Amino acid sequence: MEDKNISRRRFLASASVMVGAAVAAPAFGMPAYIPNLRKPNSVFNGVQVGVITYSFRSLPSSAEEVLRYCVEAGVSAVELMGPAAEAFAGAPEPPARTGNKEDDAAARDAYLKTLAAWRARVPMKRFEQLRKLYKRAGVSIYGYKPSALGVGNTDAEVDYAFRAAKALGANQANVEFPKDPTQTKRLGDIAKRNKVYVGYHGHLQQTFDMWDGAFAQSPYNAANFDMGHYVAAGFDAIQFIEAKHQHIVSMHVKDRKSKANGGANLPWGEGDTPIAEALQLMAARNYKFPATIELEYPVPDGSDAVKEVARCVEYARKALERKA
């Protein structure tokens, strides 16, 4: 496995998607791409199939490495998790654990304060550079998911999340669904000021009306719907998509068994989640939110996360190119 701290120049030289050689990096260490890359395209029958970069958590995950995985898997759009983008932008590194609970907790608290201060003042230039880096390789960033939208985060951090999302080219900053409606009101108001949606993600707590209160609070409160978890919770994903599509900014796709069948997370095509039907509905109704691959089933022996994401892309392609 490649060293997590792979250099940007080594990334350019080693990536299998590169045709030819890399040229010297310009200012700020940002790699310069030659123009004849094999660019990915995961738009099928009008539906943008993307991936959340959490799917590559088993691999080294710098911003450059994640980009290489996307291109190798044939994915042309991403929901980008916070750590890779923030590291690219120069965020302070988290402290190493010592094994002493009290010392580690104190170091963590100090780090979070330092990170909050960095987020409040960081220029958006590096995030804009990251957007351009991805765009040159044929990958757009439609979502951003930093750890900056929680109850314990400052208003300045929340504002940063939306500004960074916009700088990355995203129309949404996503977060796990809060329990307190005061928090969805707070996030919705700050999202509105920035004209960037906040997509609330759900797990097994998802219900048909879970998001309705948040939707009523702000036109920028939206759903980062997870159809696999919704099926595992015992509900009909197609019914939800048809009824709430105008409030969905992105949809996580995974194949889980239904609640009655145990809810297991399985390779696509082996569970009870109506993935093909949902994708075909999106195409037929011209729904414009992306379908986001979230790789959560165990990676089989002999494979890796990139190969499994590529497998999901191929499943989506076949489903969307199937003749009715």
C-alpha positions in Angstrom: 0.0 0.0 0.0 1.3 3.4 -0.8 2.5 5.7 1.9 -0.3 8.0 3.1 2.0 10.9 2.7 2.6 10.3 -0.9 3.9 13.5 -2.6 1.8 15.3 -5.1 4.5 14.8 -7.7 4.7 11.1 -7.0 0.9 11.0 -7.3 1.1 12.4 -10.7 3.9 10.1 -11.8 2.3 6.9 -10.4 -1.4 7.4 -11.2 -2.5 4.8 -13.7 -4.9 7.3 -15.2 -2.1 9.6 -16.4 -1.2 9.6 -20.1 2.3 10.8 -20.4 4.4 12.5 -17.7 3.6 15.1 -15.1 5.1 18.6 -15.3 6.7 20.5 -12.5 4.2 21.7 -9.8 3.4 25.4 -9.8 2.9 27.7 -6.8 1.5 26.3 -3.5 2.5 22.8 -4.5 -0.6 22.2 -6.6 0.1 19.6 -9.3 -0.2 20.6 -12.9 -2.0 18.1 -15.2 -1.3 17.6 -18.8 -4.5 18.0 -20.8 -5.0 14.5 -22.2 -6.1 12.6 -19.1 -8.6 9.8 -19.4 -11.4 11.6 -17.6 -14.2 9.6 -15.9 -17.9 10.0 -16.7 -20.5 8.5 -14.4 -23.5 10.4 -15.7 -25.8 7.7 -17.1 -29.2 8.6 -18.8 -29.0 12.0 -17.2 -28.4 10.7 -13.6 -25.2 11.7 -11.9 -23.7 8.8 -10.0 -21.2 10.0 -7.5 -19.4 8.6 -4.4 -18.8 9.8 -0.9 -15.1 9.7 -0.2 -15.8 7.8 3.1 -16.0 4.8 0.7 -12.2 4.9 0.4 -11.6 4.9 4.2 -9.7 1.6 4.1 -7.0 3.3 1.9 -4.7 6.2 2.3 -6.9 9.2 1.8 -5.2 12.5 1.0 -7.1 14.8 -1.4 -4.8 13.7 -4.3 -5.1 10.0 -3.5 -8.9 10.3 -3.3 -8.9 11.9 -6.6 -6.9 9.1 -8.1 -9.3 6.5 -6.7 -12.3 8.4 -8.2 -10.7 8.4 -11.6 -9.7 4.8 -11.4 -13.2 3.8 -10.4 -14.8 5.8 -13.2 -16.6 8.3 -10.9 -17.0 11.9 -12.1 -18.5 13.5 -9.0 -17.9 13.3 -5.2 -19.2 14.2 -1.8 -15.9 15.1 -0.2 -15.3 14.4 3.5 -13.6 17.1 5.6 -10.2 15.7 6.6 -8.8 15.4 3.1 -9.9 18.9 2.0 -8.8 20.5 5.3 -5.4 18.9 5.2 -4.9 20.2 1.6 -5.9 23.6 2.8 -3.3 23.5 5.6 -5.4 22.7 8.7 -3.6 21.9 11.9 -3.0 18.2 12.4 -4.8 16.4 15.2 -2.6 15.3 18.2 -1.3 11.7 18.4 -2.9 9.6 21.1 -0.7 8.8 24.1 -3.0 6.2 25.7 -3.5 8.4 28.7 -7.3 9.2 28.7 -6.9 12.5 30.6 -4.0 13.8 28.6 -5.6 12.7 25.3 -8.9 14.4 26.2 -7.0 17.6 27.1 -5.0 17.6 23.9 -8.2 16.9 21.9 -10.0 19.9 23.5 -7.0 22.1 22.8 -6.8 20.9 19.2 -10.5 21.5 18.6 -10.1 25.1 19.7 -7.1 25.5 17.4 -9.0 24.0 14.5 -12.0 26.3 15.2 -9.7 29.3 15.1 -8.2 28.1 11.8 -11.6 27.5 10.2 -12.7 31.0 11.2 -9.8 32.7 9.4 -8.7 30.4 6.6 -8.8 31.9 3.1 -10.8 30.1 0.5 -8.0 30.1 -2.1 -6.8 26.6 -1.3 -10.3 25.2 -1.5 -10.7 26.8 -4.9 -7.5 25.3 -6.0 -8.7 21.9 -4.9 -11.9 22.3 -6.9 -9.7 23.2 -10.0 -7.5 20.2 -9.4 -10.5 17.8 -9.3 -12.1 19.6 -12.3 -9.0 19.1 -14.4 -9.2 15.4 -13.8 -12.9 15.3 -14.7 -14.3 15.1 -11.2 -16.8 17.7 -9.7 -17.4 18.2 -6.0 -21.1 18.5 -5.3 -21.0 18.0 -1.5 -18.7 18.7 1.4 -18.9 17.0 4.8 -16.6 18.5 7.4 -16.9 18.1 11.2 -17.9 21.8 11.5 -21.7 21.6 11.6 -22.2 20.1 15.1 -23.9 21.6 18.1 -20.5 22.2 19.7 -19.1 24.1 16.6 -19.0 27.9 16.6 -21.1 29.9 14.3 -17.9 30.9 12.6 -17.1 27.2 11.9 -20.6 26.6 10.5 -20.2 29.6 8.3 -16.8 28.3 7.2 -18.4 25.0 6.2 -20.7 26.6 3.7 -18.1 29.0 2.4 -15.7 26.1 1.8 -18.4 24.1 0.2 -19.1 26.9 -2.2 -15.3 27.4 -2.9 -15.1 23.6 -3.7 -18.0 24.0 -6.2 -20.5 22.2 -4.0 -24.1 23.2 -3.5 -24.4 21.4 -0.1 -22.6 20.9 3.2 -23.8 17.7 4.8 -24.1 16.6 8.4 -25.7 13.8 10.5 -29.3 14.8 11.4 -29.4 16.6 14.7 -31.8 15.6 17.5 -32.5 19.2 18.5 -34.7 21.3 16.1 -32.8 24.4 17.5 -29.8 23.1 15.7 -31.5 22.6 12.3 -32.9 26.2 12.7 -29.4 27.5 13.4 -27.8 25.6 10.5 -30.7 26.5 8.1 -30.3 30.2 8.8 -26.5 30.2 8.3 -27.0 28.1 5.1 -29.5 30.6 3.8 -27.0 33.5 4.3 -24.5 31.6 2.2 -27.0 30.2 -0.3 -25.6 26.7 0.2 -27.9 23.8 1.3 -27.3 21.8 4.4 -28.1 18.2 3.7 -29.1 16.2 6.8 -28.1 12.6 6.6 -30.0 9.8 8.4 -29.4 6.2 9.4 -31.9 3.8 10.9 -33.8 6.7 12.6 -35.0 7.8 9.2 -38.8 8.0 8.8 -41.1 9.5 6.2 -41.6 12.7 8.0 -38.2 13.0 9.9 -37.0 16.0 7.9 -40.3 17.9 7.7 -39.7 20.2 10.6 -36.3 21.2 9.3 -37.7 21.8 5.8 -40.3 24.2 7.3 -37.5 26.1 9.1 -35.5 27.1 6.1 -35.6 26.7 2.3 -31.9 25.7 2.6 -32.6 22.7 4.9 -32.6 19.6 2.8 -32.2 15.8 2.9 -29.0 13.9 2.3 -31.3 10.8 2.1 -29.9 7.3 2.6 -32.1 4.8 0.8 -30.3 1.7 2.0 -30.7 2.7 5.7 -34.3 3.6 5.0 -35.1 0.2 3.7 -33.3 -1.4 6.6 -35.5 0.7 8.9 -38.5 -0.9 7.3 -39.7 1.7 4.8 -40.4 2.1 1.1 -37.5 4.2 -0.5 -39.4 4.7 -3.8 -42.3 6.2 -2.0 -40.1 8.6 -0.2 -38.2 9.7 -3.3 -41.4 10.3 -5.2 -42.9 12.4 -2.3 -39.8 14.3 -1.2 -37.6 14.6 -4.3 -37.9 18.4 -4.2 -36.1 18.4 -0.8 -33.4 15.9 -1.6 -30.0 17.4 -2.4 -28.2 14.0 -2.6 -29.0 10.4 -2.0 -26.7 7.8 -0.5 -27.0 4.4 -2.3 -26.2 1.1 -0.7 -27.9 -2.3 -0.8 -29.3 -3.5 2.6 -31.7 -6.2 3.4 -35.1 -5.0 4.7 -35.8 -4.8 8.4 -37.8 -8.0 8.2 -34.9 -9.7 6.6 -32.3 -8.6 9.1 -31.0 -5.4 7.5 -27.6 -6.7 6.4 -25.3 -4.6 4.2 -24.5 -6.5 1.0 -22.9 -6.0 -2.4 -25.3 -4.3 -4.8 -27.9 -6.6 -6.3 -27.9 -8.9 -3.3 -30.1 -6.9 -0.8 -33.6 -5.6 -0.8 -32.9 -2.0 -1.6 -34.5 -1.1 -5.0 -31.4 0.5 -6.4 -32.1 0.0 -10.1 -35.7 1.1 -9.7 -34.7 4.3 -7.8 -32.1 5.2 -10.5 -34.5 4.5 -13.3 -37.1 6.7 -11.5 -34.6 9.5 -11.2 -33.9 9.3 -15.0 -37.6 9.1 -15.9 -38.6 12.0 -13.7 -35.4 14.1 -14.5 -34.5 14.4 -10.8 -31.2 16.3 -10.6 -29.8 15.3 -7.2 -26.8 12.9 -7.4 -27.0 9.2 -6.5 -24.0 8.8 -4.1 -22.3 5.4 -3.8 -21.5 4.7 -0.1 -19.4 1.6 0.2 -20.3 -0.1 3.5 -20.4 -3.8 2.7 -17.2 -5.7 3.6 -14.6 -5.6 0.8 -14.2 -9.1 -0.5 -10.8 -10.9 -0.3 -8.7 -10.1 -3.3 -10.5 -6.8 -4.0 -10.2 -3.3 -2.6 -12.4 -0.2 -2.2 -11.6 1.2 -5.6 -12.6 -2.0 -7.4 -15.8 -2.3 -5.4 -16.8 1.3 -6.1 -16.1 0.6 -9.8 -18.4 -2.4 -9.4 -21.2 -0.2 -8.1 -20.7 2.3 -10.9 -21.1 -0.5 -13.4 -24.2 -1.7 -11.7 -25.7 1.8 -11.9 -24.7 2.1 -15.6 -26.4 -1.1 -16.5 -29.5 -0.2 -14.6 -29.7 3.2 -16.2 -28.9 2.1 -19.7 -31.4 -0.8 -19.5 -34.3 -0.3 -22.0 -37.7 -0.1 -20.4 
